[in-house]
Amino acid sequence: MKIIEDGRAPNPRRVRVFLAEKGIDIEYEQIDITEFQHKTPDFSDLNPLQRVPVLLLDDGTVISESMAICRYFEELQPEPPLMGVGPLGKAVAEMWHRRMELYLLFHVAQTFRHLHPAMKEMEKPQVSEWGEVNRLRVLSMLSLLDAELSGRPFIAGEEYSVADITAMVSVDFMKPARIERPENLPNLDRWYGEVSSRPSAKA
């Protein structure tokens, strides 16, 4: 069993943090997406969408998509739970995680892909106006998160969850995307200080 990834990319990092929280060790194989190694025939056979990470099981089964990989390991090793407990807890964790994916990570990624010069060859066409629209949407979501975090320690409630992992990776990805975090968000700052100081954040 191994994970094929480019360790610099945000989606593989989400999986690494998740597995670090679980205490799960696994083999990693690195490819370089800046050299278009995710577009080779061999990798495309594993994942026709040409995205990392990919989990390759010992029987040859391939699982792609970061959260599908995390779900697999959540089912294999439920403790500590990172996707909620019970019907309500799982629904709330899923709700907030979807929000972090769709309304934070996606917009940070689009800002990066459409405004960063290094992405010129990978994102064709780059549409700078779209990048700027997404930058504003990131800032709007951060303000919403700051308000939400005034009443609870973590994004989905009282316990750390996959929603915090995706949000933390998104905030860190803002640096290469050249999005400055606003200074007037004390609840977000408190939350970020806590989640980024966890040992798993270094995975």
ChimeraX attribute file (.defattr): number of C-alpha atoms within 10 A of each C-alpha:
attribute: neighborCount
match mode: 1-to-1
recipient: residues
	/A:1	13
	/A:2	14
	/A:3	23
	/A:4	21
	/A:5	23
	/A:6	22
	/A:7	19
	/A:8	11
	/A:9	15
	/A:10	20
	/A:11	21
	/A:12	21
	/A:13	22
	/A:14	25
	/A:15	25
	/A:16	25
	/A:17	22
	/A:18	27
	/A:19	19
	/A:20	17
	/A:21	22
	/A:22	18
	/A:23	13
	/A:24	11
	/A:25	10
	/A:26	12
	/A:27	9
	/A:28	17
	/A:29	13
	/A:30	14
	/A:31	17
	/A:32	13
	/A:33	18
	/A:34	12
	/A:35	8
	/A:36	11
	/A:37	16
	/A:38	24
	/A:39	16
	/A:40	10
	/A:41	12
	/A:42	11
	/A:43	18
	/A:44	14
	/A:45	12
	/A:46	20
	/A:47	19
	/A:48	13
	/A:49	13
	/A:50	19
	/A:51	21
	/A:52	24
	/A:53	29
	/A:54	24
	/A:55	25
	/A:56	17
	/A:57	12
	/A:58	9
	/A:59	7
	/A:60	10
	/A:61	10
	/A:62	16
	/A:63	18
	/A:64	20
	/A:65	17
	/A:66	21
	/A:67	18
	/A:68	14
	/A:69	20
	/A:70	21
	/A:71	15
	/A:72	13
	/A:73	16
	/A:74	19
	/A:75	11
	/A:76	9
	/A:77	13
	/A:78	15
	/A:79	11
	/A:80	13
	/A:81	17
	/A:82	22
	/A:83	23
	/A:84	22
	/A:85	13
	/A:86	8
	/A:87	8
	/A:88	10
	/A:89	15
	/A:90	15
	/A:91	15
	/A:92	18
	/A:93	24
	/A:94	18
	/A:95	13
	/A:96	20
	/A:97	23
	/A:98	16
	/A:99	17
	/A:100	24
	/A:101	16
	/A:102	11
	/A:103	17
	/A:104	26
	/A:105	24
	/A:106	17
	/A:107	26
	/A:108	28
	/A:109	21
	/A:110	22
	/A:111	28
	/A:112	25
	/A:113	24
	/A:114	24
	/A:115	22
	/A:116	17
	/A:117	11
	/A:118	12
	/A:119	15
	/A:120	13
	/A:121	11
	/A:122	13
	/A:123	16
	/A:124	10
	/A:125	11
	/A:126	18
	/A:127	14
	/A:128	15
	/A:129	12
	/A:130	15
	/A:131	22
	/A:132	17
	/A:133	13
	/A:134	22
	/A:135	24
	/A:136	14
	/A:137	18
	/A:138	25
	/A:139	18
	/A:140	13
	/A:141	16
	/A:142	19
	/A:143	17
	/A:144	13
	/A:145	19
	/A:146	19
	/A:147	14
	/A:148	17
	/A:149	21
	/A:150	14
	/A:151	12
	/A:152	13
	/A:153	17
	/A:154	20
	/A:155	26
	/A:156	25
	/A:157	18
	/A:158	10
	/A:159	16
	/A:160	20
	/A:161	23
	/A:162	28
	/A:163	25
	/A:164	24
	/A:165	25
	/A:166	27
	/A:167	24
	/A:168	21
	/A:169	20
	/A:170	24
	/A:171	19
	/A:172	17
	/A:173	18
	/A:174	22
	/A:175	13
	/A:176	12
	/A:177	21
	/A:178	14
	/A:179	18
	/A:180	11
	/A:181	16
	/A:182	12
	/A:183	8
	/A:184	10
	/A:185	16
	/A:186	14
	/A:187	19
	/A:188	25
	/A:189	15
	/A:190	14
	/A:191	20
	/A:192	17
	/A:193	12
	/A:194	12
	/A:195	17
	/A:196	16
	/A:197	10
	/A:198	12
	/A:199	11
	/A:200	17
	/A:201	18
	/A:202	11
	/A:203	15
